């Protein structure tokens, strides 16, 4: 892999060894992170190059889950975030429709 990998390539590179299906991945939003809706009610977040906030986001999400706080849940069965060159990829349970 080469530095400067785009977010879609980083998503696929992280998902394959983690066993996460990306067939039909749909972009939800691109901002500070690129968000993708994946099969099986999973959402992937791909950071911008060099952004390391994913470590804190995963740690906080796991802490909130241990306290049973209703918040977004990271997929616990994966060691996250997954680094792909200069990007970090995380996988989350998709939230139900809400306002």
DRENPA-3360 file (N, C-alpha, C; in nm, 2 decimals, always signed):
BEGIN
1 = XXXXXXXX = +0.08/-0.12/+0.00/+0.00/+0.00/+0.00/+0.09/+0.12/+0.00 ~ +0.03/+0.23/-0.05/+0.11/+0.35/-0.06/+0.05/+0.46/+0.03 ~ +0.14/+0.56/+0.07/+0.09/+0.67/+0.15/-0.02/+0.75/+0.07 ~ -0.11/+0.81/+0.13/-0.21/+0.89/+0.06/-0.33/+0.81/+0.01 ~ -0.34/+0.69/+0.06/-0.45/+0.61/+0.01/-0.59/+0.68/+0.03 ~ -0.68/+0.67/-0.06/-0.81/+0.74/-0.05/-0.89/+0.66/+0.06 ~ -1.00/+0.73/+0.10/-1.08/+0.67/+0.21/-1.15/+0.54/+0.17 ~ -1.19/+0.53/+0.04/-1.25/+0.40/+0.00/-1.15/+0.29/+0.00;
9 = XXXXXXXX = -1.03/+0.31/-0.05/-0.93/+0.21/-0.05/-0.89/+0.17/+0.09 ~ -0.88/+0.27/+0.18/-0.85/+0.24/+0.32/-0.96/+0.16/+0.39 ~ -1.09/+0.19/+0.36/-1.20/+0.11/+0.41/-1.18/-0.04/+0.37 ~ -1.16/-0.07/+0.24/-1.15/-0.20/+0.19/-1.03/-0.27/+0.25 ~ -0.92/-0.20/+0.26/-0.80/-0.26/+0.31/-0.81/-0.30/+0.46 ~ -0.89/-0.22/+0.54/-0.91/-0.25/+0.68/-1.02/-0.36/+0.70 ~ -1.12/-0.36/+0.61/-1.23/-0.45/+0.63/-1.19/-0.60/+0.60 ~ -1.12/-0.62/+0.49/-1.08/-0.75/+0.45/-1.02/-0.84/+0.56;
17 = XXXXXXXX = -0.91/-0.80/+0.62/-0.85/-0.88/+0.73/-0.94/-0.89/+0.85 ~ -1.03/-0.79/+0.87/-1.11/-0.79/+0.99/-1.24/-0.88/+0.97 ~ -1.26/-0.92/+0.84/-1.37/-1.01/+0.81/-1.50/-0.93/+0.80 ~ -1.49/-0.80/+0.77/-1.61/-0.72/+0.76/-1.65/-0.71/+0.61 ~ -1.77/-0.73/+0.58/-1.82/-0.73/+0.44/-1.84/-0.58/+0.39 ~ -1.79/-0.55/+0.28/-1.80/-0.41/+0.23/-1.88/-0.41/+0.10 ~ -1.94/-0.53/+0.06/-2.02/-0.53/-0.06/-2.13/-0.43/-0.06 ~ -2.13/-0.35/-0.16/-2.23/-0.24/-0.17/-2.22/-0.13/-0.07;
25 = XXXXXXXX = -2.10/-0.11/-0.02/-2.07/+0.00/+0.07/-2.13/+0.13/+0.01 ~ -2.20/+0.21/+0.10/-2.27/+0.33/+0.06/-2.22/+0.45/+0.14 ~ -2.17/+0.55/+0.07/-2.12/+0.67/+0.15/-2.24/+0.74/+0.21 ~ -2.23/+0.76/+0.34/-2.33/+0.83/+0.42/-2.30/+0.98/+0.42 ~ -2.17/+1.01/+0.45/-2.13/+1.15/+0.47/-1.98/+1.15/+0.46 ~ -1.93/+1.26/+0.41/-1.78/+1.29/+0.41/-1.76/+1.42/+0.47 ~ -1.69/+1.42/+0.58/-1.65/+1.54/+0.66/-1.52/+1.52/+0.72 ~ -1.51/+1.54/+0.85/-1.38/+1.50/+0.92/-1.35/+1.36/+0.90;
33 = XXXXXXXX = -1.45/+1.27/+0.89/-1.44/+1.13/+0.86/-1.53/+1.10/+0.74 ~ -1.49/+0.99/+0.67/-1.58/+0.94/+0.57/-1.66/+0.83/+0.64 ~ -1.79/+0.84/+0.63/-1.88/+0.74/+0.69/-1.94/+0.66/+0.58 ~ -1.94/+0.52/+0.60/-2.00/+0.43/+0.50/-2.10/+0.34/+0.57 ~ -2.21/+0.31/+0.51/-2.31/+0.21/+0.55/-2.27/+0.08/+0.48 ~ -2.25/-0.02/+0.57/-2.21/-0.15/+0.52/-2.32/-0.25/+0.54 ~ -2.31/-0.37/+0.49/-2.41/-0.48/+0.52/-2.41/-0.51/+0.67 ~ -2.51/-0.57/+0.71/-2.53/-0.62/+0.85/-2.53/-0.51/+0.95;
41 = XXXXXXXX = -2.59/-0.40/+0.91/-2.61/-0.29/+1.01/-2.48/-0.24/+1.07 ~ -2.38/-0.22/+0.99/-2.25/-0.18/+1.03/-2.22/-0.04/+0.96 ~ -2.16/+0.05/+1.03/-2.11/+0.17/+0.98/-1.96/+0.18/+1.00 ~ -1.89/+0.22/+0.89/-1.75/+0.24/+0.90/-1.71/+0.38/+0.90 ~ -1.61/+0.42/+0.98/-1.56/+0.56/+0.98/-1.42/+0.55/+0.94 ~ -1.38/+0.63/+0.84/-1.24/+0.64/+0.79/-1.19/+0.78/+0.81 ~ -1.08/+0.79/+0.89/-1.03/+0.92/+0.92/-0.96/+0.99/+0.80 ~ -0.95/+1.12/+0.82/-0.86/+1.19/+0.72/-0.72/+1.15/+0.75;
49 = XXXXXXXX = -0.63/+1.17/+0.66/-0.49/+1.13/+0.68/-0.43/+1.20/+0.81 ~ -0.36/+1.11/+0.89/-0.29/+1.17/+1.01/-0.38/+1.20/+1.13 ~ -0.51/+1.18/+1.12/-0.60/+1.21/+1.24/-0.61/+1.09/+1.33 ~ -0.57/+1.11/+1.45/-0.57/+0.99/+1.55/-0.68/+0.99/+1.65 ~ -0.78/+1.07/+1.63/-0.90/+1.08/+1.72/-0.97/+0.95/+1.74 ~ -0.95/+0.86/+1.64/-1.02/+0.73/+1.64/-0.99/+0.65/+1.77 ~ -0.86/+0.66/+1.82/-0.83/+0.59/+1.94/-0.91/+0.64/+2.06 ~ -0.93/+0.77/+2.07/-1.01/+0.82/+2.18/-1.16/+0.79/+2.16;
57 = XXXXXXXX = -1.21/+0.80/+2.04/-1.35/+0.77/+2.01/-1.38/+0.62/+2.05 ~ -1.29/+0.53/+2.01/-1.32/+0.39/+2.05/-1.31/+0.37/+2.20 ~ -1.21/+0.43/+2.26/-1.20/+0.41/+2.41/-1.32/+0.47/+2.48 ~ -1.37/+0.58/+2.44/-1.49/+0.64/+2.50/-1.61/+0.56/+2.48 ~ -1.63/+0.51/+2.35/-1.74/+0.43/+2.32/-1.75/+0.30/+2.41 ~ -1.63/+0.24/+2.43/-1.63/+0.12/+2.51/-1.65/+0.15/+2.65 ~ -1.60/+0.26/+2.70/-1.63/+0.30/+2.84/-1.78/+0.33/+2.86 ~ -1.84/+0.40/+2.77/-1.99/+0.42/+2.78/-2.07/+0.29/+2.77;
65 = XXXXXXXX = -2.02/+0.20/+2.69/-2.09/+0.07/+2.68/-2.08/+0.00/+2.81 ~ -1.97/+0.00/+2.88/-1.95/-0.07/+3.01/-2.04/-0.01/+3.11 ~ -2.07/+0.12/+3.10/-2.16/+0.19/+3.19/-2.31/+0.18/+3.15 ~ -2.33/+0.11/+3.04/-2.47/+0.09/+2.98/-2.53/+0.22/+2.95 ~ -2.45/+0.32/+2.90/-2.50/+0.45/+2.86/-2.55/+0.43/+2.71 ~ -2.67/+0.47/+2.68/-2.72/+0.46/+2.54/-2.64/+0.55/+2.45 ~ -2.55/+0.49/+2.37/-2.46/+0.57/+2.28/-2.42/+0.48/+2.17 ~ -2.36/+0.53/+2.07/-2.31/+0.45/+1.96/-2.22/+0.35/+2.01;
73 = XXXXXXXX = -2.23/+0.23/+1.95/-2.15/+0.11/+1.99/-2.05/+0.07/+1.89 ~ -1.93/+0.06/+1.93/-1.82/+0.01/+1.84/-1.83/-0.14/+1.84 ~ -1.79/-0.20/+1.73/-1.79/-0.35/+1.72/-1.68/-0.40/+1.81 ~ -1.72/-0.46/+1.92/-1.63/-0.50/+2.02/-1.54/-0.62/+1.98 ~ -1.59/-0.70/+1.89/-1.51/-0.82/+1.85/-1.39/-0.79/+1.77 ~ -1.37/-0.66/+1.73/-1.26/-0.62/+1.65/-1.16/-0.54/+1.73 ~ -1.03/-0.56/+1.70/-0.93/-0.47/+1.76/-0.93/-0.34/+1.68 ~ -0.97/-0.23/+1.74/-0.98/-0.11/+1.67/-0.92/+0.01/+1.74;
81 = XXXXXXXX = -0.88/+0.11/+1.67/-0.90/+0.14/+1.53/-0.80/+0.06/+1.45 ~ -0.83/+0.04/+1.32/-0.74/-0.03/+1.23/-0.66/+0.07/+1.15 ~ -0.53/+0.07/+1.15/-0.45/+0.16/+1.08/-0.43/+0.11/+0.94 ~ -0.45/+0.20/+0.84/-0.42/+0.17/+0.70/-0.34/+0.29/+0.65 ~ -0.21/+0.27/+0.65/-0.12/+0.38/+0.61/-0.14/+0.49/+0.71 ~ -0.18/+0.61/+0.66/-0.20/+0.73/+0.74/-0.34/+0.75/+0.78 ~ -0.43/+0.65/+0.77/-0.57/+0.67/+0.80/-0.61/+0.56/+0.91 ~ -0.71/+0.59/+0.98/-0.76/+0.50/+1.09/-0.91/+0.47/+1.06;
89 = XXXXXXXX = -0.94/+0.34/+1.06/-1.08/+0.29/+1.03/-1.14/+0.23/+1.15 ~ -1.26/+0.26/+1.18/-1.34/+0.20/+1.29/-1.47/+0.15/+1.24 ~ -1.52/+0.05/+1.30/-1.65/-0.01/+1.26/-1.75/-0.01/+1.38 ~ -1.87/+0.04/+1.35/-1.97/+0.07/+1.45/-2.10/+0.00/+1.42 ~ -2.19/-0.02/+1.52/-2.32/-0.07/+1.50/-2.40/+0.04/+1.44 ~ -2.48/+0.02/+1.34/-2.56/+0.13/+1.28/-2.67/+0.17/+1.38 ~ -2.70/+0.29/+1.40/-2.80/+0.34/+1.48/-2.94/+0.33/+1.41 ~ -3.04/+0.30/+1.48/-3.18/+0.29/+1.42/-3.22/+0.44/+1.38;
97 = XXX = -3.31/+0.45/+1.29/-3.36/+0.58/+1.25/-3.40/+0.66/+1.37 ~ -3.36/+0.79/+1.38/-3.40/+0.87/+1.49/-3.39/+1.02/+1.45 ~ -3.44/+1.10/+1.54/-3.44/+1.25/+1.51/-3.37/+1.32/+1.62;
% end
